[in-house]
Amino acid sequence: MSVFGSTDVGRARKHNEDSFLVADLTQQTATLGPDVQEHDVGKKGSLFLVADGMGGAAAGEVASAMAAESIYKYMIAHWVEDSKTAGDQFAKRLREAVEGCNAEIHERAKERPELRGMGTTVTVAGVLDDFVYLTQVGDSRAYMVRDGEAIQLTKDQSLMQRLVDAGEITEAEAERSERRNIILQALGPEERVRVDLTFQPIRRGDAVVICSDGLSGQVSKEEIADRVSQDKELPAVCDDLIALANERGGPDNITVIVARFGGDALKPPSDGDAIGRQVFPQGDASAATDPVEAIGGPPPLPQGTKLVALTAAAALLVVVTLALIARIA
């Protein structure tokens, strides 16, 4: 596994509210030192994540940093020390780590009035054996790049994605909408969160990209695939992607992690391989993969602003109103 991550404040923000983490869980090392940038995936796997904070002042920075720290610490305490090494247990621990992190951020915001309303998205990739397991809350994204093509592995938990799923607008219309940054849930605002848990088999030569919407909102998946597929070192690939987002205005913080996979233990890709969002089977209702409808209907937002709205009734009103507008137009 070769992996590197980078973050940039962008051109419109004064503070960087994004955080990211890259870790070798087997060696219990969370850095971007040489031994982590290039390492064998051990029996306890590897971890990398992107968190995009929100909440005003420094609250977003606090929430995203808490996400990176809390999830890593949970995996060290509960997964690394776990006698089980199977993929289903690994996936369970990833989901528990995200749920526990939500509770921590929520309680911190209750204790400190200046942090009230803070939250963060999080997209976590856990690699074990020849699988990547993904836990997601919000709209940061994960892509797999194979044979020069990028396929999105996650689904945005956003108002626009809900309208796309309902057939009311197209994906292109969603990308252009002034309301594309309204998300359905985040870590922190509510006591409980429903985590999207998916998985994807890894093949020799694959790359996985995780990024905040500061990148995905400005750079297409085709452009991501092109940069990642070039014969460049990963720090240069991350720099190129961030520079491209900044060339287009850099309206938000920009964070990206790129991981490439090789080695004889991995099978080569074949035509029959399925790539995309594959829900991980789970046996309890708390792990439902469809996010709660807890959003509201604000006016158009400044570009780069992220908001989690508050009531299901308001969400329904927004969906119906936008659907009617789309049909009239």
N, C-alpha and C positions, 0 to 999 in steps of 0.2 A: 504494500500500500504506500503510495506517494501522496502526500496531502499538504495543502497550504491554505491559509486564510488571510484575508486582509479587510480592513474597514477604512472608510473615509467619511468626513463630515459632509461632503457635497458642497455645493456653491450657494445654497440658500439658507442653511441652518447655522446657528452660532454654536450649538453643542451637538455632539454625537451621542445619540440615545441608543445606538445599536451595540450589541455585544456578540462575541463569538467564542467558541471553545473548540480545541482539537486535543484529543487525549488517546493515549494507549492504555486501555483499562488493565491489561495483563501486567504491564510494568508500573501501573499507577502513576503515570506521568502525564501532566496536562500543560504542555508548552508547545512552542514551535521550534524547539531545538532540533538539531540534525537527527537525533535518534527517534524523534516522533515524525518528522517530515518524511522519513523513509523507514518503515518498519514492517516486520512480519506481523500479520494479524494472529495474535496468540489465542489461547483457549478461552480467555475472558473477553476477547474482542476489542474493538476500537469505537470511539465516540466522537462525533462532531456535531455542533449545533450553531444556529443563528437565532438571535432574539432581537426584536425590533420594539423598543420601548416607547411609551406614550404617557402623557399625563401633565405636561407643562413643567416649567422651571427645570429642576434636576430630577424630577420624579421618574421620568422615562429612563434615564440613565440608571437610577437605582433599581428599577424593576428588571431591566434586561440583565444587569450585572448579577442580581439575585438569582435570576433564572439559570445562568451559566454555572454559578457556584453551587446552587442547591441541587441541580440535577446531577452534576458530577459527584458531589459528596454522597448523594443517595446511592448512586451506582457503585461507588467504592465500598460503602458501608453494607449494602444489602446484596448486590450482585457479585462483587468480587469475593465476598466472604461466603457466598452461597455454595453449598456442596453440589447443587445441580448446575449442569453446563448446557442443557438443551436450549434450542432456539425459542421454544414456547415460554420458558422461564425468563429468558433474556427479554423477550417482548413484554412480558408481564411487568418486569422490573422497570423497563423504560416508561411504560404507562404510569406505574405507581410514582415514579420520580417526577413526572410532569404534574400529576394530580397533587402530590405533596408540595411541590413548588408553588402551585396556585394558592394553596392554603397559607403558605408562609407569606407570600406577597400580600394577600388579602388582609392578614392579621397585622402586618407591618403598617399598611395604609390606615387601618383602624386606630392603631396606637399613636400615629404621628399625623396630626391634621395637615401639615404642609405636604404630605404625600398622598392625601386623599384623592381617589380617582385614578391612581397610577395603575399601569398595566403593561403587558408586553405580549407580543406574539412569540411563538417559539416553534422552530422546526428542528427536530433532533434526528440524526441518523446514527443508528447503532449497527456496526458490522460484526457479524459472527459467522465463522465458516464461510460459505459462499452465498450468504444472504445479507441484504441491507434491510433493516427494520426502521420504519419512519413513524415518529409520533409528531403530531401537528396540532397547534391551536393558533388560529389567525390566518394570515395570508402571506407569510414568508413561504418560499417555494423550494422544492427539490426537483431536479431534473436528472435523468440518466442520458448520457451521451454515448451512443454506440454507432459505429460505422458512419460517423459524420452527421448523425441526426440526434437532436435533443428531444426527449419525450418527458413530459411533465409527470412526475410520480405522485404529486400531492394535488389536492383540490382546495382552492381558496375558500376559506370560510368567510365569505363576503356577501353583501347584498347583491352585487352585480352577478356573482356566480350563481346565486339562487335564481335570479331572473333568467340567466342563460339556461339553467337546468329546466326551468319552467317553459322554455321556448318563447319567452316574451322579447328577448333581445339576442343578438348574435354576439359571439366572442369579440369580434372587432368593435362592435358598439360598446361593449363592456369596457374594453381597453381605453376607449376615448371618453368615457363618462366622467363627469365632474364628481360623481359619487362613488368612484371605484375604490376609494380608501375607507369606505364604511365597512367594518368587519362585524361578524356575528358574535364573536366572543374573543376574549383574550385572557391571559393569566392575570388574576388579581381583582378585577372589578366585582366578581361574584364569589360566593363561598365555594361553589362547586363548578367544575368544568368538565366537559365531555371531550375526550381525547380521540382524535382520529389516528388509528393505528393500522398501518399498512406494511407491505413487505415487497421485496423484489429480488429474485435470484441475480447474482452477479456472474458475469462471464469475463473471460480473459480479454483485456483491452478496454473494458468499460471505464467510464468516468462518472462520478456522481457530483453534481453541483448543488449547493444550498446557498440561497441568497435572500436578502431582504427585498422588499418591493422598491427600494431605491434603485436597485439594479433591474429587476424584472419589469418595472414600470417604464423603463427607458430603453432597454436592450431586448431585442426579440430573441426567442429561443433559437432561431436559425443563426443569429450572430453569436450567441453563446456557444453553440455547437462548433461554429467555425473557429473561434478562438481556442476552445478547449482541444480541438482536434489538431491544432498546429503543433509542430515539433519544437515546443518551447518549454523551458523550465516553468514550474507552476507559479513561482512568484511573479514572473513576467506575464503569465496568463491572467492572473488576478489583477495586476496593474493595468493591463490592456482593457479588461472589462470595466474597471472603475473609471478609467480615462474616457471610455466611450460614453458612459452614463453622464459624466461631467460635461462632455462636449455638447450634450443635449440639454444642458441647463442645470443638472445636478440638483433637482428640487428637494431631494430628501437625502438622508444619510444612506450610504452605500456599503453593503457588506457582502462578501462572497467567500465561500470555501470550495475548493476543487480537490477531489480525491480521484486518483487513477489506480486501477487494480491490475495486477499481473501475477505471474507465477504458474508453475505446472499444476498446482492443486486446483486451479480453476478450469472449467470446461471452456472450449472455444464457443463463440456464439453460433447458433444455428437458425435456420429459417422458421422453425416451429416455436421459438422462444417468444413468450408473451411479455410485453413491456408496458407498464402503465400502473395506475393506481389499483392495487390488489388488496382488498380488505383482509386483515389478519383475523382468522376465526377465534372468537372468544366466547366464554360461557356465561358472562354476567352482564346484566343490563347497564351497569355503570360505565361500560366501555363502548357504548353505542357510538357509531361513527358519524352520525349526522348531528352537527352542532345545534345547540339550542337556538331557537329563534328569539333572540333578546336584543333587538336593535330598535332604533328610532329613526325619525325622518327629518334631518336637519336641512337647511339650505345648502347650496353648493359650497364645497369646502375649498380653501386654498390648496393648491397642489402640494402634495406631500403630507397633508394633515391626516391623521388617522383617528377614527372615532369608533367607540363601541357604544351603541345606543341602548335604551333601557327597558323597553317593554315590548312584549309580543304583540299587543294590540297596535302599538305604533308601527311595528314592523309590517303587520298585515296591511295597514293603511298605506304605507309607503309602497309596498309591492303592487297593490291594486292601482294606486294612482299612477305609478310609473308605467305599468302595463297599459293603462288607458291612454296615456300620453303617447306611448310608442305606437299604438294602433291608430290613433288620430293622425300622427305624423306620417 
